[in-house]
Amino acid sequence: MTNLHVKNLSHEFDYPLFNDINFSLQKGQSLAIVGVSGCGKSTLLHICSTLLKPEKGEVFYKEKSIYKQNSRSLLEIRRLDFGIIFQSHYLFKGFNAKENVQLANILSKTKFDKELLERLGVLHVLDQSIGSLSGGQQQRISIARVLSKKPKIIFADEPTGNLDGQTAREVMDVLFDYIKTNNASLMLVTHDRDLARKCHKAYELKSLALKELN
């Protein structure tokens, strides 16, 4: 069953980024997009995740065009159904690690999941302040916070960029297991072509178009 459908998307800033983009993302499926810096892959992810309205085209979730819905409906989708993992962590510095994760539990009315934190390798740092954590630990807390709210679609922009190779593989295993177990979907933006090929679909954004990754 289709979870997300992108139809005829086009966008530009000072120069065109992409034109007439089309793809679908099914439940239980992962999709990766690679491309050189500045090609527009993060912009495409932001459009698909409700953060940026496209100049042309539509994004459908649950067969409804998300940018034809009112701001309150968009906020509900972003808060409950979509999980966005940014390159920057956007953690609350005044809270410790555990409180950052629990905030997502409170907003989405889900249970605190110690097993998830253990799999991400951050169970032992929950009582520490955000400022005392390494960049990799902060990234894993950020990922835990997103997964804690049980999103239907995860949008991940370079989610393993701050992690060493072994930890990156472990984190991606958690993400892949999550979408399989929860019948969810993953849209991944990455520079790592080998990682992209582990997804069900892999594309390269090049010359304004999405092309299957060789």
PyMOL commands that set and color helices and strands:
alter all, ss='L'
color gray80, all
select helices_A, chain A and resi 41-48+66-68+71-81+97-108+114-119+123-125+130-132+135-148+165-182+193-196
alter helices_A, ss='H'
color red, helices_A
select strands_A, chain A and resi 2-12+16-26+30-34+56-61+64-65+82-85+153-157+185-189+201-206+209-212
alter strands_A, ss='S'
color yellow, strands_A
deselect
rebuild
show_as cartoon
